[in-house]
Amino acid sequence: MLNIPRLGYTDILGEARVLGEYLRFRGDEMVEDHRAATSGNWRPVLLIPGFLAGDATLYPLGARLRAHGHRVYYSGIWMNADCPRKTLDRLDKRLHDISLMTGRKAVVIGHSLGGVYARELARQNPDLVERVFLLGSPIRHTMGNATPYLRPFIAAMRMMHGRCMESVGTPCAKCGLDLPEEAPDVQETVIYTKTDGVVEYHSCLDTGAKVECLEVDSSHCGLPLNLKTWEIIHDRLATPIEVTNPTRLRIDAAATRPSKVAHRPRPGYLKLVRRDANAGSAA
């Protein structure tokens, strides 16, 4: 475990900046010139929200990506508080579906806990992921260095899902989740803020040959709405995309797609009623 300072109750007060960050983000979007939006250089982008958050928190970022020609896909999470193993399985299926639909490698952007999932998706599916963006994601001792205001919610998640939410750096005794520390074999952009009021920023830093760590002046909740964050994302996605063989990518995605679990069929209520009626008439 990293020996890094703990957040205090006063750190959360800085998160009130998120309102101003949202207004600046939307205002800059309104005056932005979209005539230079991408055409054939678009990417399929999967957005994953943070702990206790839903897809709606990433709608402004998704709208701006879409305005620049990218195809945006949401995770389908309305509140990110489920068992990590189950969540990763659903996100893995979502990633495969996106690859099958578009025939292109996806860009995965995760905020906070969503970035932890994005990083693992890239590790498991390097052939389907072009790049990942981690926005304030505590990839080192994930839940151990959070603001005190989150600790009651983390404790509740531990009660519901065993030790799933305690640490994703070691195998979970209940669901078997194990996230190694090595960075995935794809381009990874870590965006963090030293004034983070929710997670300690040291736990967000990653290392690896394809990893870049960039600091912005932002609150934790406002990282997806920060203008500097948007500038970094837009700049990285402006590079030319190589679409060598989309058919091959679709085949690979279909071949590695998680198999569906067969459910036992349940007898219909009408059949039971009809069976009882026939039995009564026979008597």
C-alpha positions in Angstrom: 0.0 0.0 0.0 1.2 3.5 -0.8 2.2 5.6 2.2 0.5 8.8 1.1 -1.4 11.5 3.0 -5.1 11.2 3.8 -7.8 13.6 2.7 -9.5 15.7 5.4 -13.0 17.0 5.6 -11.9 20.4 4.3 -10.7 19.0 1.0 -14.3 18.2 0.0 -15.2 21.9 0.1 -13.1 22.5 -3.0 -15.5 20.3 -5.0 -18.0 23.2 -5.0 -16.0 24.4 -8.0 -17.7 21.9 -10.2 -20.6 24.3 -10.9 -18.3 27.0 -12.3 -16.4 24.3 -14.3 -19.7 23.1 -15.8 -20.7 26.7 -16.8 -17.3 27.4 -18.4 -17.4 24.1 -20.2 -20.9 24.7 -21.7 -20.1 28.3 -22.5 -16.9 27.4 -24.3 -18.8 24.7 -26.2 -21.4 27.3 -27.4 -18.8 29.6 -28.9 -16.6 26.8 -30.3 -16.3 26.5 -34.1 -17.4 23.0 -35.1 -16.6 23.4 -38.8 -13.4 21.5 -38.3 -15.2 18.5 -36.8 -13.8 15.1 -37.7 -15.3 13.2 -40.6 -13.6 9.9 -41.4 -11.3 10.3 -38.4 -14.0 9.6 -35.9 -13.7 7.2 -33.0 -16.2 5.0 -31.1 -15.9 6.4 -27.6 -17.2 4.5 -24.5 -17.8 6.6 -21.4 -17.8 5.1 -17.9 -18.9 7.1 -14.8 -17.3 7.2 -11.4 -18.3 5.7 -8.0 -21.9 6.3 -7.1 -22.4 8.3 -10.4 -24.3 7.5 -13.6 -24.0 8.1 -17.3 -25.7 11.5 -16.9 -22.6 12.9 -15.3 -20.8 12.4 -18.6 -23.5 13.7 -20.9 -21.8 17.1 -21.4 -18.5 15.5 -22.4 -20.3 13.0 -24.6 -22.2 15.8 -26.4 -19.0 17.6 -27.2 -17.3 14.5 -28.5 -20.4 13.9 -30.7 -20.2 17.4 -32.0 -16.7 16.7 -33.2 -17.9 13.7 -35.2 -17.1 10.9 -32.8 -19.6 8.2 -32.0 -20.4 8.2 -28.3 -21.6 5.2 -26.3 -22.5 5.1 -22.7 -22.0 2.3 -20.2 -25.6 1.8 -19.2 -24.8 2.5 -15.6 -27.2 4.6 -13.6 -25.3 4.3 -10.3 -21.8 2.8 -10.3 -22.0 0.8 -7.1 -22.4 -2.8 -8.1 -19.9 -5.6 -7.7 -16.8 -4.8 -9.7 -16.7 -8.2 -11.2 -20.3 -8.0 -12.5 -19.7 -4.4 -13.7 -16.6 -5.4 -15.7 -18.4 -8.3 -17.3 -21.2 -6.0 -18.5 -18.7 -3.4 -19.7 -16.7 -6.1 -21.5 -19.9 -7.1 -23.4 -20.6 -3.5 -24.2 -17.1 -3.0 -25.6 -17.5 -6.1 -27.8 -20.8 -4.8 -29.1 -19.3 -1.5 -30.0 -16.5 -3.2 -31.9 -19.0 -5.3 -33.8 -21.1 -2.3 -34.7 -18.3 0.0 -35.8 -15.4 -2.2 -36.9 -13.0 0.1 -35.2 -11.0 0.1 -32.0 -12.7 2.0 -29.2 -11.5 4.8 -27.1 -12.5 4.3 -23.4 -12.8 7.3 -21.1 -13.4 6.6 -17.4 -13.9 9.0 -14.6 -12.8 8.1 -11.1 -13.7 4.4 -10.5 -14.8 4.3 -14.1 -11.2 4.8 -15.1 -10.2 1.8 -13.1 -12.6 -0.2 -15.2 -11.5 1.4 -18.4 -7.9 0.4 -17.6 -8.8 -3.2 -17.0 -10.9 -3.3 -20.2 -7.9 -2.3 -22.2 -5.8 -4.9 -20.5 -8.2 -7.7 -21.2 -9.0 -6.5 -24.8 -5.9 -4.7 -26.3 -7.0 -5.6 -29.8 -10.3 -3.8 -29.3 -9.1 -0.6 -27.5 -7.1 2.1 -29.1 -6.6 4.3 -26.1 -7.8 4.9 -22.6 -8.3 8.1 -20.6 -8.3 7.9 -16.8 -9.8 11.0 -15.2 -8.9 11.1 -11.5 -8.9 7.3 -11.2 -7.4 5.9 -8.0 -5.7 2.9 -9.6 -3.4 2.5 -6.6 -5.3 1.3 -3.5 -8.5 2.3 -5.0 -10.8 2.9 -2.1 -8.2 3.4 0.7 -7.5 7.1 0.1 -10.9 8.6 -0.4 -12.5 11.5 1.3 -14.2 10.7 4.7 -17.6 11.6 3.2 -17.3 8.5 0.9 -16.3 6.1 3.6 -19.9 5.3 4.8 -20.9 4.5 1.2 -17.8 2.3 0.7 -18.6 0.5 3.9 -22.1 -0.2 2.6 -20.7 -1.6 -0.6 -18.4 -3.8 1.4 -21.4 -5.2 3.3 -23.2 -5.9 0.0 -20.4 -7.2 -2.1 -18.0 -8.7 0.5 -14.5 -7.2 0.1 -15.0 -6.2 -3.6 -14.9 -2.5 -2.9 -12.0 -2.6 -0.4 -9.1 -3.0 -2.8 -8.9 -3.9 -6.4 -5.2 -4.4 -6.2 -5.5 -7.9 -4.7 -7.8 -10.8 -5.6 -11.3 -10.5 -4.1 -12.2 -13.4 -1.8 -15.8 -13.3 -2.9 -16.0 -12.7 -6.6 -12.4 -13.4 -7.7 -11.7 -10.0 -9.1 -8.0 -9.3 -9.5 -6.6 -6.2 -11.2 -2.8 -6.4 -11.7 -0.7 -3.3 -11.3 0.9 -3.4 -14.8 -0.5 -0.9 -17.3 -2.3 -2.2 -20.3 -0.6 -2.5 -23.7 -2.4 0.4 -25.2 -1.9 4.2 -25.1 -3.0 5.4 -21.6 -3.5 9.1 -20.7 -3.8 9.8 -17.0 -5.4 13.2 -16.1 -5.2 14.1 -12.4 -5.5 17.2 -10.2 -3.5 17.9 -7.1 -6.5 19.7 -5.6 -8.6 16.6 -5.8 -11.1 16.6 -2.9 -12.3 13.0 -3.3 -9.2 10.8 -3.9 -5.6 11.4 -3.1 -3.9 12.3 -6.4 -0.8 10.1 -5.7 -3.0 7.1 -6.1 -4.0 8.2 -9.6 -0.5 8.1 -11.1 0.4 5.2 -13.3 3.7 4.1 -14.9 4.5 2.3 -18.2 6.0 2.6 -21.6 2.7 3.8 -23.1 1.5 5.9 -20.1 1.4 9.7 -19.9 0.4 11.5 -16.7 -0.9 15.1 -17.1 -2.0 17.5 -14.4 -4.9 19.9 -14.7 -6.3 22.5 -12.3 -9.7 21.1 -11.4 -11.9 19.6 -8.8 -12.4 15.8 -8.8 -16.1 15.9 -9.9 -15.3 18.5 -12.5 -12.5 16.6 -14.3 -14.9 15.5 -17.2 -16.0 19.2 -17.5 -12.6 20.8 -17.3 -11.5 22.8 -20.3 -7.9 21.6 -20.1 -9.1 18.0 -19.8 -11.2 18.5 -23.0 -8.2 20.1 -24.8 -6.1 17.0 -23.9 -8.7 14.5 -25.1 -9.5 16.5 -28.3 -5.8 16.7 -29.1 -5.2 13.0 -28.6 -8.2 12.1 -30.7 -7.2 14.4 -33.5 -4.4 12.1 -34.6 -5.1 10.1 -37.8 -6.8 6.8 -37.2 -5.6 3.6 -38.9 -8.5 1.4 -40.1 -6.6 -1.5 -41.6 -9.2 -4.3 -41.6 -12.5 -3.6 -39.9 -13.9 -7.0 -41.0 -11.0 -8.7 -39.2 -11.8 -6.6 -36.0 -15.4 -7.6 -36.1 -14.4 -11.3 -36.4 -12.0 -11.0 -33.5 -14.6 -9.2 -31.4 -17.2 -11.9 -32.2 -14.8 -14.7 -31.4 -13.9 -13.3 -28.0 -17.3 -12.1 -27.0 -18.4 -13.4 -23.6 -20.9 -16.3 -23.9 -24.4 -15.8 -22.5 -25.4 -17.8 -19.5 -28.3 -20.1 -20.3 -31.3 -19.4 -18.0 -33.7 -22.1 -17.0 -37.1 -21.6 -18.6 -40.0 -20.9 -16.3 -43.5 -22.4 -16.8 -46.0 -19.9 -17.8 -48.9 -19.0 -15.5 -51.5 -19.7 -18.1 -50.2 -23.2 -18.7 -50.5 -24.0 -15.0 -54.1 -22.7 -14.9 -55.0 -24.7 -18.0 -53.4 -27.8 -16.6 -55.5 -27.5 -13.4 -58.6 -26.9 -15.4 -58.1 -30.0 -17.5 -57.4 -32.0 -14.3 -60.7 -30.8 -12.8 -62.7 -31.7 -16.0 -61.2 -35.2 -16.1 -62.2 -35.8 -12.5 
